[in-house]
């Protein structure tokens, strides 16, 4: 029996922040995958190596974690005053779907460098030396991201001394500005329930105080103590606890329903990327996953967050935007855990270390508005060439 040969698709494997993903120019994809639909999803799943009932993604580019099961499609922007359109696909590991419901803040750091290298940005906008200001249209959530990409001798500078906890080696710093990060049209206002804190009732489990916010990515913040946690947990303490994972997923599903992101609980199964669920606590000393000692005075608040059903090894970039925004608004659970005072920046502790993020929020009438959230990341190319894919779409 004859079998079709693999196809070859031009691609770049990149690290962005604490994530890795396979990046494509839209026009390099097979014609059937240049438009949304089953063919595109099937291609990206096969590239990453999903669905894999073994949960290892051995037969693909993924590395069996939510942070490394990611794809990005970029094209010259169709939006005025933007350089590049950025579409993110979170590929499920053991089930057959690609979640297009949200952004990846970490991989956002790699979008500008990829766009410059691949001719998606007008050369006139790239200085010989200095910083290129790349205007990114985030197509998943219809938001603008401004990336400040360092340039040396006309090329993207990747090496440097900027250190990011969760990434082993230093690199060049890329500053990201997430403009108007509240996700209108995906759950509505900044606080979709209209409250800074809600009582979230979970049948058979209990009632939890929750801050539910749409900023960067829809996120449900809970109090660590209410879950039986301290806020200093590392991955094994949560990810090896099957009962805890089931409980957290149930809370996430009910939170998604209350936020208006889904209309029935079953929809949460096919919307694993959003919303995120996280828990917060006041600062205490702990040892990070790398062995780094984090002192009480090193951080303003402790945060742990789940991604695709597992505790994240560091912190998602989009969740960092949510943390920054919630911390800036007095009365949220994040703000209260951080001391309850007004602030424009917060230094939070995560499993791999610490991260400083900023947000500008103001009360306009009875509603909170956020003009931008800012954080620093780094990015670099890991490999360029072609991915070989068994694909007949």
C-alpha positions in Angstrom: 0.0 0.0 0.0 1.4 3.4 -1.1 1.6 6.2 1.5 1.9 9.9 0.8 5.3 11.4 1.6 5.7 14.0 4.3 5.5 17.7 3.3 8.1 20.3 4.3 7.0 23.6 5.8 9.4 26.5 6.5 9.3 27.2 10.2 11.3 28.7 13.0 11.6 27.2 16.5 11.8 30.0 19.1 11.9 30.6 22.8 9.9 33.6 24.0 10.0 34.3 27.7 9.5 31.0 29.5 7.8 29.3 26.6 8.8 27.7 23.3 6.9 27.4 20.1 7.0 26.7 16.3 6.6 30.0 14.3 5.3 30.2 10.8 4.8 33.0 8.2 1.2 32.6 7.0 2.2 32.4 3.4 4.6 29.5 4.1 1.7 27.3 5.2 0.0 24.9 2.8 -2.9 26.7 1.1 -5.5 24.7 3.1 -3.9 25.8 6.4 -3.7 29.5 5.4 -7.3 29.9 6.6 -8.9 28.9 9.9 -10.4 25.5 10.0 -9.8 21.7 10.5 -6.9 21.6 8.0 -5.0 24.3 9.9 -5.7 22.6 13.2 -4.7 19.2 11.9 -1.4 20.5 10.5 -0.4 22.3 13.8 -1.3 19.3 15.9 0.8 17.0 13.7 3.7 19.5 13.9 3.6 19.5 17.7 2.9 15.8 18.0 -0.6 15.8 19.2 -2.9 14.2 20.2 -0.6 11.9 22.1 -2.3 9.4 24.5 1.2 8.8 26.0 1.4 12.5 26.9 5.0 12.8 25.6 4.7 14.3 22.1 7.7 12.2 21.0 6.6 12.3 17.4 6.6 16.1 17.1 8.1 19.4 18.1 6.3 19.7 21.4 7.9 18.8 24.7 4.9 17.6 26.7 4.2 20.8 28.7 1.7 23.6 28.1 4.8 26.0 27.8 6.2 24.0 24.9 3.0 22.9 23.0 2.5 26.2 21.2 2.3 27.5 17.6 2.3 31.0 16.1 1.2 32.2 12.7 2.4 35.7 11.6 1.7 37.9 8.6 2.1 41.5 7.5 -0.6 43.4 9.4 -3.9 44.3 7.8 -4.6 46.8 10.6 -3.7 50.5 10.2 -0.6 51.6 12.2 0.5 48.0 12.9 3.4 46.0 11.5 2.4 42.4 12.1 -0.6 40.3 12.8 0.0 37.6 15.4 -2.2 34.5 15.9 -1.5 32.1 18.7 -2.6 28.4 18.8 -2.3 26.5 22.1 -2.1 22.8 21.1 -3.6 20.3 23.5 -1.2 17.5 24.4 -3.4 14.4 24.7 -6.6 15.5 23.0 -7.3 16.6 19.4 -7.8 20.3 19.5 -6.1 23.7 19.2 -7.3 26.4 21.5 -7.5 29.8 19.8 -9.2 31.6 22.7 -6.3 33.6 24.1 -2.9 35.0 23.7 0.5 33.8 24.8 2.3 36.6 26.6 5.6 34.9 26.7 5.8 34.1 23.0 4.7 37.7 22.3 8.3 38.6 23.1 9.4 36.5 20.0 6.9 38.0 17.6 8.9 41.2 16.9 12.2 39.5 16.3 10.6 36.9 14.0 8.7 39.6 12.1 11.9 41.6 11.5 14.0 38.6 10.4 11.3 37.4 8.0 10.6 40.7 6.2 7.2 41.4 7.8 8.3 44.8 9.0 9.1 47.8 6.7 12.9 48.1 6.7 12.6 51.8 7.2 11.3 51.1 10.7 14.4 49.2 11.7 17.3 51.4 13.0 20.9 50.4 12.3 21.4 50.5 16.1 19.0 51.1 18.9 15.5 49.9 19.5 12.9 48.9 16.9 9.3 49.7 18.0 7.2 46.9 16.5 3.4 47.3 16.6 1.8 43.9 16.9 -1.9 43.2 16.4 -2.8 40.2 18.6 -5.5 38.6 16.5 -6.8 36.1 19.1 -8.0 38.9 21.4 -8.0 42.0 19.1 -5.4 43.9 21.1 -2.3 45.9 20.4 1.1 44.9 21.8 4.2 47.2 21.4 7.5 45.3 21.4 10.8 47.2 22.0 13.3 45.0 20.2 17.1 45.8 20.5 18.9 46.1 17.2 22.7 46.0 16.6 24.2 46.6 13.2 20.8 46.3 11.6 20.0 42.9 13.1 18.0 41.7 16.1 20.2 41.5 19.1 19.6 38.2 21.0 22.5 38.1 23.5 22.7 40.2 26.6 22.7 40.2 30.4 19.0 40.3 31.1 18.0 37.5 33.4 14.5 36.0 33.6 13.7 33.5 36.3 12.5 30.3 34.6 15.1 30.7 31.8 18.5 29.3 32.4 20.7 31.7 30.4 20.7 35.5 30.1 19.7 37.3 26.9 18.8 40.7 25.5 15.8 42.4 27.1 12.6 42.9 25.2 10.1 45.3 26.8 6.5 44.6 26.0 3.6 47.0 26.4 0.1 45.5 26.4 -2.2 48.3 25.4 -5.8 48.5 26.9 -5.4 44.9 28.0 -9.0 44.4 29.2 -10.5 41.9 26.9 -13.6 43.5 25.5 -15.8 41.0 23.6 -14.4 38.0 25.5 -16.4 38.1 28.8 -17.0 41.8 28.5 -15.6 44.4 30.9 -12.4 44.3 33.0 -14.5 42.7 35.8 -17.2 40.8 33.9 -19.3 40.3 37.1 -19.0 43.9 38.0 -17.3 43.0 41.3 -13.7 43.2 42.5 -14.4 40.1 44.6 -17.2 37.5 44.1 -18.3 34.5 46.1 -17.8 31.6 43.7 -19.9 28.7 44.7 -18.8 25.3 43.5 -21.4 22.5 44.1 -19.9 19.7 46.2 -16.7 21.6 46.9 -17.4 24.9 48.6 -17.6 28.6 48.1 -14.4 30.6 47.4 -13.7 34.4 47.3 -12.6 35.1 43.8 -11.4 38.0 41.7 -12.3 37.4 38.1 -10.6 39.7 35.6 -10.2 40.1 31.9 -6.7 41.6 31.4 -4.1 40.0 29.2 -6.1 36.8 29.6 -9.2 36.0 31.5 -8.0 34.9 35.0 -9.7 33.7 38.2 -7.7 34.6 41.3 -8.4 32.7 44.6 -6.8 32.8 48.0 -4.2 30.2 48.5 -5.3 29.4 52.1 -8.8 28.7 50.9 -7.4 25.9 48.7 -5.2 24.5 51.4 -2.1 26.1 49.9 0.6 28.5 51.1 1.4 30.1 47.7 4.9 28.7 47.8 4.0 25.5 45.9 6.3 24.0 43.3 5.1 21.9 40.4 5.3 18.4 42.0 3.2 19.5 45.0 0.3 20.2 42.7 0.8 18.2 39.5 1.2 14.9 41.3 -2.0 15.4 43.2 -4.8 14.0 40.9 -7.6 15.1 43.3 -6.2 18.6 43.5 -6.0 18.9 39.7 -9.6 17.7 39.4 -10.8 20.2 42.0 -9.0 23.1 40.4 -10.4 22.2 37.0 -13.9 22.1 38.4 -13.4 25.6 40.0 -12.0 26.9 36.7 -15.1 25.6 34.8 -17.5 27.2 37.2 -15.5 30.4 37.1 -15.6 30.4 33.3 -19.4 30.1 33.5 -19.7 33.0 35.9 -17.4 35.2 33.7 -19.6 34.5 30.7 -16.9 32.8 28.8 -18.9 29.6 28.3 -22.7 28.9 28.4 -22.5 25.4 29.9 -19.9 23.5 31.9 -19.1 21.0 29.1 -17.6 23.9 27.0 -14.8 24.2 29.5 -13.4 20.9 28.2 -12.7 22.5 24.8 -11.5 25.8 26.2 -8.5 24.7 28.3 -6.3 27.7 27.5 -8.8 30.2 29.0 -9.6 31.3 31.7 -6.6 30.7 33.8 -6.9 29.9 37.5 -4.4 31.2 40.0 -4.0 31.6 43.8 -2.3 34.4 45.8 -0.9 34.9 49.2 1.1 37.4 51.2 4.9 37.2 50.9 6.8 34.4 52.8 10.3 33.1 52.1 10.6 30.0 49.9 13.1 28.2 47.7 12.4 28.3 43.9 12.6 25.3 41.6 16.2 26.2 40.7 17.3 26.3 44.4 17.2 30.1 44.5 16.3 31.5 47.9 13.4 34.0 47.7 13.1 36.2 50.8 10.0 37.8 52.1 11.4 41.2 51.3 12.1 40.2 47.7 8.5 40.1 46.7 5.2 41.9 47.2 2.9 38.9 46.7 3.0 35.2 46.0 1.2 33.8 42.9 0.8 30.3 41.5 -1.1 29.7 38.2 -2.4 26.8 36.3 -2.0 26.3 32.6 -3.7 23.6 30.6 -4.5 21.7 33.7 -1.1 21.8 35.3 0.8 24.2 37.6 3.0 26.4 35.4 6.7 26.1 36.0 7.0 29.9 36.2 4.3 32.4 35.1 2.4 32.8 31.8 3.0 36.2 30.3 -0.7 36.9 29.8 -1.3 35.9 33.4 1.4 38.3 34.4 -0.6 41.1 32.8 -3.6 40.0 34.8 -1.5 40.0 38.0 -0.2 43.5 37.3 -3.6 44.9 36.5 -5.3 43.3 39.5 -2.5 44.4 41.8 -3.0 48.0 40.6 -6.7 48.0 41.6 -7.3 48.4 45.3 -9.7 45.8 46.7 -8.9 42.8 44.5 -7.5 39.7 46.1 -4.2 40.2 44.4 -4.0 43.8 45.7 -5.0 42.8 49.2 -2.4 40.0 49.3 0.2 42.5 48.2 -0.7 44.8 51.1 -3.8 46.6 49.9 -2.2 49.9 48.8 -2.4 51.6 45.4 0.6 50.7 43.2 1.7 50.8 39.6 4.1 47.9 39.8 4.3 44.6 41.6 7.1 42.1 42.2 5.6 38.7 42.5 7.0 35.3 43.4 6.4 32.3 41.2 7.7 28.7 41.2 10.9 29.6 39.3 11.7 32.9 41.1 10.4 36.5 40.8 9.0 38.9 38.2 8.3 42.6 38.2 5.4 43.8 36.2 3.6 47.2 35.9 0.2 48.4 35.1 -1.6 51.8 34.9 -5.1 51.7 36.2 -7.6 54.5 37.0 -11.2 54.7 38.1 -13.3 56.4 35.5 -16.8 57.0 37.0 -17.7 53.6 38.5 -15.5 51.6 36.2 -11.8 50.7 36.3 -9.8 51.4 33.1 -6.3 50.1 32.3 -4.3 51.9 29.6 -1.3 49.5 29.5 0.6 46.8 31.3 4.3 46.5 30.9 6.8 43.6 31.4 10.2 42.5 30.2 11.0 39.3 28.5 13.7 37.9 26.2 13.6 35.7 23.1 15.9 33.9 20.7 15.8 31.7 17.7 16.6 28.0 18.5 16.4 26.6 15.0 15.4 27.6 11.5 14.6 25.4 8.5 11.7 23.2 7.7 9.4 20.9 9.7 8.5 17.6 8.0 4.9 16.7 8.5 2.7 13.8 7.4 -0.1 15.9 6.1 -2.6 15.5 3.3 -4.7 18.6 3.9 
